[in-house]
Amino acid sequence: MLNRVILIGRLTKDPDLRYTPAGVAVTQFTLAVDRPFTSGGQGEREADFIPVVTWRQLAETCANYLRKGRLTAVEGRIQVRNYENNEGKRVYVTEVIADNVRFLESNRERGGGSQEEGGSYSGGTSNSNTSQSGGGNRPTGNNSRNDNRDPFQDDGRPIDISEDDLPF
């Protein structure tokens, strides 16, 4: 069985950071994800508004760096939970529990004043590129300015690879 989802969209508002009574950070935000087709005769694109939840250090990182309108990729699982509201009716909530969030554009690209670059942050539950010690989240890659640059762009030279480096 598999429950895995990957979404790319824009935040509809700034993330909401809260803490449980036990002191665990939890952040909620909604991602607007465009549908791959246009509706009716107007040619307008529709979107789905998908609630996302992050926990612990990932929640704090998202609250610190994500803002309304920012293009973001989310990786996680779908969860359906239910509770009884004040009128005694059963309410069902479907949401994505994210364990990896990738910031797809820097604040400068959106007109922000921060020097923070795009990056990827994981909840430490299933990403093998992330350090598991201490339960904290680590960026899954080098967060340098050249992170988005194609290393083979406009090079034109052959790649020097030894026979020992080939997997076959």
N, C-alpha and C positions, 0 to 999 in steps of 0.2 A: 504494500500500500504506500501511497505517496501523497503528501500534502505539501506542495511547494508552489510559491507564487512569486513572480517578478513583475514589478510595475514601474513605469516611468511616467511621471506627471509633475504638475506644479501644485505647491501648497496653496490652499484656499485662504488660509490665515496663519498667523504665527502659531507655533506649537504651544500647547498648554502643559507646563511642567507642574506636577504635584508629587507629593510624597505619601506613601502609605503610613499607617500608624507605627509600623515597624521601621520606618525611615528609608524605605526603598523608593528610589526615584522612578516615576512613570510619566511618560510624555505621550499625549494624544495629538494627532493632527489629521487633516483630511487631504487626500491627494486627488486632484482633478486629472483624470486620464482620458484623453481623447479617444473616441471610438474610431475604428479604421474606415468608416464610411460616412457619407453625408446624408442628411435627412431630407425627405420630401423634395419638392421642387425648388426650395430656397437655396440648396447647396450649402447649408450651414452644418458645421460639424457639431455633433453632440458629445457630451462627456459623461463619464461615470464619476461619482464622488465617493471615494473609498476611504473609510476610516482606518487609520494606522495607529498601532500602539507600540511603543518601545519601552524597555525596562533598564534599570540600573545605570551604568556609565553611558551606555548608548543613548538613554533618555536625556541625560544631562548634556551630552554632546549635541544632540539634535536641538535641544532647547537653546543652546548657546549659538549655534551657527545657522540653523534654518530660519527662513523668514518667508512671509507671504509672497507667492509668485515665483519662488525659487524652483528651478528644474531639479528634480531629485529622483533617484532610482531606489526602490525598496525591494528587499528580498526577505521572504519569510514564509509563514504558513497562515492559512485561513482558520479562524476559530469562530465557532458559534456558541454563544452563551445565552442564558436566559435568567430573568429575575421577575419578581412580582412587584408591580408598581403600587402607588398609593391607593388606587381604586381596586386593587386585588386582581388585576389582569396580568397574565403572563406576557412578558415582553422579550422578544428574541433580538439579539444583536449579533451581526456578522461583521467581523473586523479582521485585519491582517496584523498578526503579531510579527513584527520585523526583527530579524537578527542581524541584518546587514543593511546599511544605508549608505548610498553613494551620492555625494554632492556633485552634480554634473556641471555646474558653472560656478565661477568664483563670484564673490560679492562685487568685484570691480565690473564684471560683465553686466550686472544688474544695476550698476550705478551707485553701489555702496562705497563707503569710504574705507572699509577694512581691507587689509592686505591678505586676509585669509584666502587660501587657494582651495579648489575643489579637492575632495578626498573621499576615501571609503572608510567606514567605521562599522565594526561588527559587535554584536552582542556577546560574542565569545562562546556560543553554543555549538556551532557547526562549521565555522569557517576555518579551514586548516591553515590559512595564511595568518591567522591571528594568534597572538600569544595567549595561552590559556591560564597562565599563572596569575594568581591574585584576583581572578574574576574580572579584571579590568578590560577595557577595549583598547585596541591599538590600531593605528592606521594600517591597512593591508598593503600599502605600498609606500614608495618614497614620495613625500609631499613637497618635492622641490618644484621650482618654476618650470622645469623642462619635462614634467610628468606627462603632459598631454602631447608632447612633440613626438612624431613618428621617428624612431631611430634610423630608419632606412630611407627617409625622404631625401630626394635629390642627391643621393650619395654616388650612385653609378659605379662604385667599386665592387669587386667580388667579395663575398663574405668568407673570411678565413676560418674554416671549421675543420678540425682534425677528424680523422676516421674514428678515433676513440670516442668522440662526442656524439656520434650518430647512434640512435637507438636500434638500428637494424643492421 
